[in-house]
């Protein structure tokens, strides 16, 4: 069963640069009544809402193929500078108000209060489909704490491919504020941080009776025996040394979140 206020969205026909913009817009919904997250293409058949650009014939055909296998697949149409005949549409350029307004209208009209059991629809076959977990995007939420923007992006991509939503912090103090205010299923923590370091953050989490159940994964370039011992003493549940292979990363997710993830990959996350 889907979480009451979270909605998985499949995107059809949006180029990568626009997809990143849409993802940033949807990330702002975390503090709103309805929360939206994009699923990976291999999981499109599990989504509750489709975001479709009808100008892309191949993407539209793929959407129609999935819709033909299920009772309903409500969609928001992308319109280029003009009003669409659809009841639910958003025009370019995308803005937060336009995008979230269109999605909210669809949810209020079509999905709110409905029986939202995950769709049992077989995925369409593809010649090359990345391995993905058999869970709905947004089921789990991670906090990634790292001062490096490239590192945060790399972890974000790996989590997104696993269907896991992510939030981010750049320093220990901000991380502790987020952990106190929100609920996370797993924490990825760099050791070297401005202010409180990763060890201090981990100790604080493990001392908190309401938060100490959260698995803490140290993700760091420090690989000495002493560093690993300090991580263990701080209470961390796993210690991954950069560069981390995607195989090792997914094995950690599988262990602590019980996800049936593929562990076959040669890609490294530095």
N, C-alpha and C positions, 0 to 999 in steps of 0.2 A: 504494500500500500504506500502511495506517495505521502510525503510529509504534507501537512495541511496547507502550508503557505508556500511551498516550493514547486516550481514548474520547470520541467526540462524542455528545452527548445532545440529543434533541428533546423539548421540553416541550409537553404538551397539556393545557390547561385550568387553568393556574395564573395568578391575577391578577398584575398588574405588581409590586405591593409584595412578594408572596411570591417572585416570580421573582428580584427583587433579593436577597432573603435567600438563596435557593438558589444564586445566583451567588457570593455571598460565601462560603457554605459550600464550594462546589466549588473556589474559589480556594485553599482550604487544602490541597487534594489535591496541589498542586504539589510538595510535599516528601515525598509518599508513594509507595508502590509503583505505585498506579494513579492516573492523572491524568484528571480529568473536566472538560469544558467544554461549555457550552450553545451550540447553533447557532442562527442566526436562523431564523424560521419558513419563509422561502423555501428553506432548506437542510435542512428536516426529513427529506426523503427520503434524505439522505446519512448520517444519523446511524446509530450502531450500537445505541443504547439509547433507548427511549422512557420518559418519565416522564409518567404519565397519571392525571388526576383523572376517574374515571368519573362523577362527579356532573355534569360539564359535557357535555351531550349533543352539542353541536356539535363540541367538541374531540375527543370520543371517536369521532364519525363521521369526522372528518378523519384520525384515527389509523388507523381501520379501512380507510379508502380507500387510505392509503399501504401498510399491511401487506398488502393484497390484491394489490399489484403486486410483491411480493418474497417470497422463500422464507421469510424469518424476520425478525421485528422484536421481539426480547426487550424486555419492559417491566417497569418497577417501578410498582406501583399505589399511588396516594395514598389512604390510608384515614383517615376522620375519627373518630379516637378509638377505633377497634375493629380487631381483627385481620381482615385480608383473606383470602379463600380462595386468593389467588395465593401462589406460593412466594416472591415477591419484592415486598415492600410496605414503605411507610414511613407512619407516622401523623403527624398534626398534633398539637401544634406542631412544626415542623421543628427538629431539632437536628443538630449536626455528626455526632454518633455515630450517630443514626438514619439520616440520609441517606447518609453514606459507607458505613455498615455494610451497608445494603440494596444499594447499587451494587456494593460489593466482593463480596458473596455472589453476585450475578448474574454478575459477570465471572469469578469463580473457577469457577462451575458451567457457564457457557455459552460464554464468549468466550475465556478464556485458552488460548493455544496454537492457536486456530482460525485458519483462513485468513481474514484480515481485509481482503480486497480491498474497496475502497470500492464501495458499492452503485451499480449503474448503473440507476437507477429515474427515470423522468421526473417532474419536479415537477408537483404538481397545479396547475391553472390558477386564478388569482385575478384579481379585477377590478383590484386595485391591489397589486402586489408590488414591494417595493423592490429595486433592482438589487443583486446580490451576486456575488462572485467564484466561479469554478468551482473552488474549492479547499475541502478539508475544514477545518472550524474547528480551530484548534490547530496547523496546519501550520507557522505562523510565530509567533514570540514577540517582542514589543516591550518596551522599557523606556521609561517616560515619566517624565521628571524635571522637576518643576515644584512650586514652593512653594504654588501656589494649588490648593485642592481643586476648585473649579468648573472650572478649566482641565483638571485631570487627568480629571475626569468627562467633559468634552466630548470630549477625545481618546480616552478609553476607549470611548465610544459609537461614535465613527467607526471605531475599530479593530475593535470587536466586529461591526459591520455588515459589515466586510471579512473576517470570519472569522479575525481575528488576536487571539491572547491577549495580555494586557498585564500587566505588573507596574509598580510605582510607587516613586518615591523623592522626598523633599521637599527634599533638599540634596545638594550635590556629593559629600561624603564618603560618604554612604549609597549614592549611585549607583555610585561607584567600587568599593565593597565588593561590591555585587550583580554588577557587571560582571566582577569578578575571580572570583567564586564560580560564576557561571552563564553560560549561553550565550544570547545574544540575536541576533535577525536584523536588528534596526533599533533605533536609539536616537533618541528625541525629547527635545530638551534646551533648556530655558529658559535664557536668558543670565543673568538676575538670580536668584541663588540664595544662601541662607545659606552662609557659609563659602566654599569654592571656588566660583567662578562657572562658568557654562557653558563659557566659553572654556578655562578651566583643565582642566575635566573632559574636554573634547574633545581637548585636547593630550595628556593622559595616555592616553586611549584610543588615539590614533593613534601614540603612542610604543611601545605594547605590541605586540610582534610577533605575539602570539597573539590579539589582539583588534582590531587595526587594520583588519581586513576589514569590521567592522561599519559600515554606513552611519550617519552622524550627521546628523540634521536639526535645525538650530536653529529653534526655534518661539518667536518673541519679538515684543514690541511695539516693539523698537528697529529703526528703519527707515532710519537715515541711511547715507550711503555709507561713512562711517568704521566704523560698526558692522558692515556687511556685509563690509568689508575685513578687520576683525578676525576675523570668523567664518571667512573664507577662509584667513587666516593660521593660525588654530588647527587647520585641517584638516577642517572640516565639509564634508559632501558636498552639503548643500542648506540654504538659508536661507529660511524662510517667515515673513513678517511678519503679525502679528495685526492685524485679524481675518482668518483664513484661510478661504477658501471651501472647501467640501467637494470641489468640483471640483479645486482646486489640491492639496488634501491627497491625494485619490485618485490624481492624476497622479504625485505623488511616490512613493506606494506602488507604483504600476504600474512606475515606472522602476527603483526600487531593489530591489523584491522580485519583479519580473516577474509581477505579478498582472493578470489581465484584468478590471480594475474599470471600472465606469461612471464617467464624469467629468461627468455632467450633474446639476448641483445648484445651487440658489441659496442654500443654507443656509450661514451663516457660523459659524465657530468663533472666538470672541473670546478 
